[in-house]
């Protein structure tokens, strides 16, 4: 990832993200993150880097009428989709490096599959800790490192080979927060204590191998960095690499390994 990478996407890409990434990958992780953080009715919860809002929606369903959840993202297109799906929730556009909330405003701050995209991850965690009340929890989910991903390692290699260094830098960013020792050190630097880390192997569910490729390409800035011929070659090669994860009915169930890390504000 370069210092100029913003991961800004147009509205149509955000719609693909909601329609494909959320049910295919992220819906599985939102309850795990909420469980790890101890979300319960009566709490004030912040979802940082909320995307189209799957974590915020999951938390809102748990809170019911007792508590509040706020979603924040830098990308306006993501928030447009989030507001369409759940207009009853509170959504803010803002920078995680300078959260627009007062100190100790929330009981829990959550961040699912987004820390790796922040230019200054240590500052982001420090800001999450700042807006969380004493005794409260900061909890994140990030993908494990690429060598620990039996399915995605091969797919990313194909993208890097076919699409060139710019696209390779983009897709490799997704896996750049997978070192647990580094994550623990960042939590400690943010002043968080009682740090716990759990590694979970989830499943990326898609109707076909092409479904995963379409999601990864069209639901991210990658779609604007490759031409049709390159896209076609990526699809063709992915069908061979990902074939071991195809079920008898033709669906793709690809393992996705992630780390769930929590820390407590003193």
HELIX and SHEET records of a PDB file:
HELIX    1   1 UNK A   11  UNK A   16  1                                   6    
HELIX    2   2 UNK A   17  UNK A   26  3                                  10    
HELIX    3   3 UNK A   27  UNK A   37  1                                  11    
HELIX    4   4 UNK A   54  UNK A   63  1                                  10    
HELIX    5   5 UNK A   76  UNK A   85  1                                  10    
HELIX    6   6 UNK A   96  UNK A   98  5                                   3    
HELIX    7   7 UNK A  115  UNK A  117  5                                   3    
HELIX    8   8 UNK A  121  UNK A  130  1                                  10    
HELIX    9   9 UNK A  146  UNK A  148  5                                   3    
HELIX   10  10 UNK A  152  UNK A  163  1                                  12    
HELIX   11  11 UNK A  165  UNK A  173  1                                   9    
HELIX   12  12 UNK A  180  UNK A  189  1                                  10    
HELIX   13  13 UNK A  209  UNK A  218  1                                  10    
HELIX   14  14 UNK A  221  UNK A  224  5                                   4    
HELIX   15  15 UNK A  228  UNK A  241  1                                  14    
HELIX   16  16 UNK A  243  UNK A  245  5                                   3    
SHEET    1   A 7 UNK A  90  UNK A  93  0                                        
SHEET    2   A 7 UNK A  67  UNK A  73  1                                        
SHEET    3   A 7 UNK A  43  UNK A  48  1                                        
SHEET    4   A 7 UNK A 106  UNK A 112  1                                        
SHEET    5   A 7 UNK A 132  UNK A 143  1                                        
SHEET    6   A 7 UNK A 252  UNK A 265 -1                                        
SHEET    7   A 7 UNK A 192  UNK A 206 -1                                        
END                                                                             
